[in-house]
Amino acid sequence: MTFALIFTEQYNRRAARFLKRHPDLEKQYLKTLQLLEMNPHHPSLRLHPLSGRLQGLHSVSINLSYRITLELLIHDEEIIPINVGDHDAVY
C-alpha cells in the first residue's frame, strides 16, 4: 500500500528554503519522502508522535540532525508534510 503525499503551498515554501540552505541534503530529503510514501513505518524514518503544542503531528528523520513534521492520516492513506528543518526549527 502506498500513501499519498499532500504538499501544501506553505510546506513547499518551507521545503524550498530548507533545500536552498542545505543543498547537500536534497538526496536524503527526497529519499525520505519516497520511503514515507511507500512505508511510513520504515525503521529508518524513526516515525514517532509528537506531544505538547505539536500533539496530533508526527515526525520522521531525514538524518540525525534534520526532521520533517507531518500530519499522518492513516485511515485516508494521506500524509501531509507540515515543516522541515533541524530539531529546533520544527519543534
LOVEX-375098 format. One record per residue (C-alpha): y, z, x; residue in three letters. Coordinates in Angstrom, 3 decimals. Example, Ala and Ser with C-alpha at 12.3 -4.5 7.8 and 13.67 -1.06 7.14 Angstrom:
LOVEX-375098
+----------+----------+----------+------+
|    north |       up |     east | code |
+----------+----------+----------+------+
|   -4.500 |    7.800 |   12.300 |  ALA |
|   -1.060 |    7.140 |   13.670 |  SER |
+----------+----------+----------+------+
//
This chain:
LOVEX-375098
+----------+----------+----------+------+
|    north |       up |     east | code |
+----------+----------+----------+------+
|    0.000 |    0.000 |    0.000 |  MET |
|    3.439 |   -0.886 |    1.319 |  THR |
|    6.675 |    0.771 |    0.363 |  PHE |
|    9.955 |   -0.957 |   -0.419 |  ALA |
|   12.863 |   -0.003 |    1.808 |  LEU |
|   16.072 |    0.016 |   -0.241 |  ILE |
|   19.132 |   -0.248 |    2.017 |  PHE |
|   22.466 |    0.865 |    0.591 |  THR |
|   25.747 |   -0.578 |    1.818 |  GLU |
|   26.714 |    2.834 |    3.177 |  GLN |
|   23.462 |    3.115 |    5.143 |  TYR |
|   23.847 |   -0.413 |    6.532 |  ASN |
|   27.292 |    0.530 |    7.897 |  ARG |
|   25.904 |    3.716 |    9.462 |  ARG |
|   22.961 |    1.834 |   10.982 |  ALA |
|   25.267 |   -0.864 |   12.398 |  ALA |
|   27.463 |    1.830 |   14.032 |  ARG |
|   24.369 |    3.587 |   15.379 |  PHE |
|   22.939 |    0.387 |   16.876 |  LEU |
|   26.316 |   -0.578 |   18.348 |  LYS |
|   26.447 |    2.783 |   20.160 |  ARG |
|   22.737 |    2.667 |   21.112 |  HIS |
|   21.668 |   -0.977 |   21.601 |  PRO |
|   18.785 |    0.226 |   23.787 |  ASP |
|   17.200 |    1.881 |   20.721 |  LEU |
|   17.141 |   -1.218 |   18.500 |  GLU |
|   13.477 |   -2.000 |   19.192 |  LYS |
|   12.388 |    1.607 |   18.489 |  GLN |
|   14.586 |    1.726 |   15.366 |  TYR |
|   13.052 |   -1.473 |   13.958 |  LEU |
|    9.534 |   -0.264 |   14.762 |  LYS |
|   10.269 |    2.977 |   12.908 |  THR |
|   11.393 |    1.027 |    9.826 |  LEU |
|    8.260 |   -1.151 |    9.953 |  GLN |
|    5.991 |    1.894 |   10.182 |  LEU |
|    7.906 |    3.530 |    7.358 |  LEU |
|    7.282 |    0.500 |    5.155 |  GLU |
|    3.577 |    0.343 |    5.971 |  MET |
|    2.778 |    4.059 |    6.002 |  ASN |
|    5.490 |    6.736 |    5.733 |  PRO |
|    2.883 |    9.368 |    6.627 |  HIS |
|    2.038 |    7.802 |   10.001 |  HIS |
|    1.835 |   10.685 |   12.507 |  PRO |
|    4.296 |    9.157 |   14.977 |  SER |
|    7.068 |    9.241 |   12.349 |  LEU |
|    6.797 |   13.029 |   12.022 |  ARG |
|    7.860 |   12.851 |    8.370 |  LEU |
|    8.981 |   16.210 |    7.043 |  HIS |
|   11.021 |   17.501 |    4.088 |  PRO |
|   14.456 |   18.962 |    4.717 |  LEU |
|   15.864 |   22.172 |    3.313 |  SER |
|   19.237 |   23.734 |    2.702 |  GLY |
|   22.053 |   21.349 |    1.826 |  ARG |
|   19.717 |   18.386 |    2.516 |  LEU |
|   16.973 |   19.635 |    0.216 |  GLN |
|   15.298 |   16.725 |   -1.553 |  GLY |
|   15.588 |   14.472 |    1.501 |  LEU |
|   13.070 |   13.819 |    4.266 |  HIS |
|   13.416 |   12.983 |    7.932 |  SER |
|   11.498 |   10.702 |   10.276 |  VAL |
|   11.819 |   10.395 |   14.022 |  SER |
|   12.893 |    7.305 |   15.922 |  ILE |
|   12.187 |    9.212 |   19.149 |  ASN |
|   12.564 |   12.809 |   20.285 |  LEU |
|   16.364 |   12.709 |   20.016 |  SER |
|   17.133 |   10.438 |   17.044 |  TYR |
|   16.248 |   10.683 |   13.358 |  ARG |
|   16.561 |    8.837 |   10.081 |  ILE |
|   17.106 |   10.915 |    6.959 |  THR |
|   15.836 |    9.350 |    3.777 |  LEU |
|   15.106 |    9.755 |    0.123 |  GLU |
|   11.373 |    9.311 |   -0.346 |  LEU |
|   10.350 |    8.243 |   -3.840 |  LEU |
|    6.567 |    8.146 |   -3.600 |  ILE |
|    5.994 |    7.564 |   -7.319 |  HIS |
|    8.108 |    4.387 |   -7.270 |  ASP |
|    6.895 |    3.357 |   -3.806 |  GLU |
|   10.522 |    3.216 |   -2.654 |  GLU |
|   12.203 |    4.617 |    0.427 |  ILE |
|   15.990 |    4.800 |    0.601 |  ILE |
|   17.363 |    5.484 |    4.101 |  PRO |
|   20.416 |    7.756 |    3.961 |  ILE |
|   21.576 |    8.312 |    7.534 |  ASN |
|   20.596 |    7.564 |   11.129 |  VAL |
|   21.630 |    9.307 |   14.321 |  GLY |
|   20.918 |   12.218 |   16.599 |  ASP |
|   19.823 |   15.592 |   15.295 |  HIS |
|   23.358 |   16.976 |   14.900 |  ASP |
|   24.705 |   13.834 |   13.234 |  ALA |
|   22.094 |   13.604 |   10.481 |  VAL |
|   21.607 |   17.308 |    9.816 |  TYR |
+----------+----------+----------+------+
//
